[in-house]
């Protein structure tokens, strides 16, 4: 089998979001995750991911953590490449466990200098005409202390909610807070797209359930991105690096 760790795939999917207003119908999100810039993930691969993201003409770019692997020296080169991402609503991100290990404050400050806003148990409300969409970001499950109550503090109950969380395992213990959709990464699709091996390789308490794609959790659905980079071996088999293009639609009841 051919190692696909440098062969990016752009995936596209329409997803309905309960409560989404007509002004956000067709809202296009490019979802990136698990860039893992380090010894095994060169800036060239990241630049190819950025080009694919921009080609999709997103309204918003969402990045669900693990920007670097191997220490803080990789943060600035990664941010310098991501600086070229373009979207009218900007680039919003959360941190992953590797970002905390590299130094969370350093990662946040460096990304801010590249125009990327990191949400740490907080939210941002997007406005189009009379309609709104809340983008909520929580800290990493393993290392950061996710606090959804704090993240939604002050948010009106009727605003549709999109959650960014690095680790999809959080979805299993998520309280009922009206989250219509979550975006995650962390599991890399197992880096091997063979179902049995995928579950063994994915860093999740739930085996292969949250390896990749759109998954139904107890209270919400989550789209799990396969990520751009790798950890450990620079190896991907039947599991290409992913740039996900997600187009939001109103739920049938809201149309």
C-alpha positions in Angstrom: 0.0 0.0 0.0 1.2 3.5 -0.8 2.0 6.0 2.0 -0.3 8.9 1.4 1.0 11.2 4.2 1.7 14.0 1.7 -1.3 13.6 -0.6 -4.0 16.0 0.6 -7.6 15.4 -0.1 -10.3 18.1 -0.1 -13.6 16.6 1.2 -16.9 18.4 0.8 -20.1 17.9 2.8 -23.4 19.8 3.5 -24.5 19.6 7.1 -27.7 21.0 8.5 -27.5 23.1 11.7 -30.7 23.5 13.9 -31.8 27.1 14.2 -29.6 28.4 11.3 -31.1 31.5 9.8 -31.5 32.1 6.1 -28.6 34.6 5.9 -26.2 31.7 6.9 -27.7 29.2 4.5 -24.8 28.0 2.4 -22.2 29.3 4.9 -18.9 27.7 3.9 -16.4 26.6 6.6 -13.0 25.2 5.8 -12.1 22.9 8.7 -8.4 22.1 9.3 -6.9 20.2 12.1 -3.8 18.5 13.4 -1.2 20.3 11.4 1.6 19.0 13.6 4.4 21.0 12.0 7.6 19.4 13.2 10.4 17.1 11.9 8.0 15.0 9.9 5.5 17.6 8.7 7.2 20.3 6.5 5.9 23.8 5.8 5.5 22.8 2.2 2.7 20.4 3.1 1.1 23.1 5.3 1.3 25.6 2.4 -0.4 23.0 0.1 -3.2 22.8 2.7 -3.5 26.5 2.9 -3.8 26.7 -0.9 -6.5 24.1 -1.0 -8.4 25.9 1.8 -8.3 29.2 0.0 -9.3 27.6 -3.3 -12.6 26.5 -1.5 -13.4 30.3 -0.9 -14.6 29.8 2.7 -16.6 32.2 4.7 -14.7 31.0 7.8 -11.7 28.9 8.5 -11.9 26.8 11.7 -8.7 25.0 13.0 -9.2 22.4 15.7 -5.7 22.3 17.3 -2.4 20.6 17.3 -0.5 23.2 15.3 2.9 21.8 16.2 4.8 18.8 17.5 8.2 18.8 19.0 8.5 22.1 20.8 8.0 25.9 20.5 10.6 26.4 17.7 8.1 25.1 15.2 5.3 27.6 16.2 6.5 30.7 14.3 7.2 28.8 11.0 3.8 27.2 11.2 2.1 30.6 11.9 4.0 32.2 9.0 2.4 29.8 6.5 -1.1 29.9 8.0 -1.0 33.7 7.8 -2.0 33.3 4.1 -5.4 31.8 5.0 -8.2 34.1 3.8 -11.9 34.2 4.7 -14.3 37.1 5.2 -15.1 35.9 8.8 -11.4 35.2 9.5 -9.7 32.2 11.1 -10.8 30.8 14.4 -9.1 28.1 16.3 -8.7 26.1 19.5 -5.6 24.5 21.0 -4.8 20.8 21.1 -2.7 18.7 23.5 0.5 19.1 21.5 0.0 22.9 21.6 -0.1 22.9 25.4 3.0 20.7 25.5 4.8 23.2 23.3 3.6 26.2 25.4 -0.1 27.3 25.1 0.6 31.0 25.6 3.4 31.0 23.1 1.1 29.3 20.5 -1.8 31.7 21.1 0.3 34.8 20.9 2.1 33.7 17.8 -1.1 32.7 16.0 -2.7 36.0 17.0 0.2 37.8 15.2 -0.8 35.8 12.1 -4.4 36.9 12.3 -5.7 33.7 13.9 -8.0 34.0 16.9 -7.8 31.2 19.5 -10.9 30.6 21.6 -10.1 29.4 25.1 -13.4 28.6 26.8 -15.1 31.5 25.0 -17.2 32.3 22.0 -17.6 34.6 19.1 -20.9 35.6 17.5 -21.0 36.0 13.7 -23.7 38.4 12.4 -25.4 38.5 9.0 -28.3 40.8 8.8 -30.8 39.7 11.5 -29.2 36.3 11.8 -26.4 35.1 14.1 -24.2 32.1 14.5 -22.1 31.4 17.6 -18.7 29.8 17.3 -17.7 28.3 20.6 -14.2 27.2 21.4 -13.1 25.1 24.4 -9.8 24.0 25.8 -8.3 20.6 25.1 -9.8 17.7 27.0 -6.4 16.2 28.0 -4.4 19.2 28.9 -6.5 22.4 29.0 -9.6 22.0 31.1 -12.6 22.4 28.8 -15.3 24.5 30.4 -18.4 24.8 28.2 -20.4 26.7 30.8 -17.8 29.4 30.8 -17.5 29.3 27.0 -21.2 30.1 26.5 -21.6 32.6 29.3 -23.6 35.5 28.1 -24.7 33.8 24.9 -28.4 34.1 24.0 -30.3 30.8 24.1 -31.7 31.1 20.6 -28.4 31.5 18.7 -27.4 28.4 16.8 -24.1 27.0 18.1 -21.1 25.5 16.5 -18.5 24.0 18.9 -14.7 23.7 18.2 -13.1 21.1 20.4 -9.8 19.4 19.6 -10.6 16.0 21.1 -13.9 14.4 20.0 -14.0 12.3 23.2 -15.4 15.4 24.8 -18.6 14.8 22.9 -19.4 11.8 25.0 -19.6 13.8 28.2 -21.0 17.0 26.7 -23.9 18.6 28.7 -27.1 19.5 26.9 -26.3 23.0 25.9 -27.9 23.3 22.5 -24.8 22.5 20.5 -26.0 21.9 16.9 -22.6 20.7 15.5 -19.1 20.2 16.8 -15.8 20.1 14.9 -12.9 18.1 16.1 -9.6 16.4 15.1 -7.1 14.6 17.3 -7.6 11.0 16.0 -6.1 11.5 12.5 -8.5 8.9 11.1 -6.2 6.4 12.9 -3.7 7.3 10.1 -4.5 3.9 8.7 -7.9 3.6 7.0 -8.4 -0.1 7.7 -11.3 -0.3 10.2 -9.8 -2.7 12.7 -6.4 -1.0 12.7 -8.0 2.4 12.6 -9.7 1.8 16.0 -6.4 0.6 17.5 -4.4 3.5 16.3 -6.9 6.3 17.1 -6.1 8.0 20.4 -9.6 7.7 21.8 -11.3 5.9 24.6 -14.0 4.9 22.1 -11.9 3.0 19.6 -12.7 3.9 16.0 -16.0 5.6 16.7 -14.5 9.1 16.4 -11.8 8.2 13.9 -13.1 10.4 11.1 -16.1 11.9 9.4 -19.5 12.9 10.7 -20.4 11.0 13.9 -23.5 11.1 16.1 -22.6 11.6 19.7 -25.0 11.5 22.7 -26.2 15.1 22.4 -24.8 16.4 19.1 -23.0 15.4 15.9 -19.3 16.0 15.4 -17.3 16.2 12.3 -13.9 14.7 12.9 -11.2 15.9 10.6 -8.4 13.4 9.6 -5.9 16.2 10.0 -3.0 17.5 7.8 0.0 16.1 9.7 1.0 13.0 11.5 2.6 12.0 14.8 5.0 9.2 15.4 5.7 7.7 12.0 5.1 9.8 8.9 2.6 7.3 7.7 -0.9 7.4 6.2 -2.5 4.4 4.4 -6.0 4.8 3.0 -6.3 7.9 5.1 -5.1 11.0 3.3 -4.5 14.4 4.9 -7.8 16.3 4.9 -9.0 19.8 4.1 -12.7 19.6 4.9 -15.2 22.0 3.2 -18.4 22.0 5.3 -21.4 23.9 3.9 -24.1 24.8 6.6 -27.8 24.5 5.8 -30.8 25.1 7.9 -32.3 22.0 9.5 -35.5 20.8 7.7 -37.7 22.1 10.5 -36.2 25.6 10.0 -36.7 25.8 6.2 
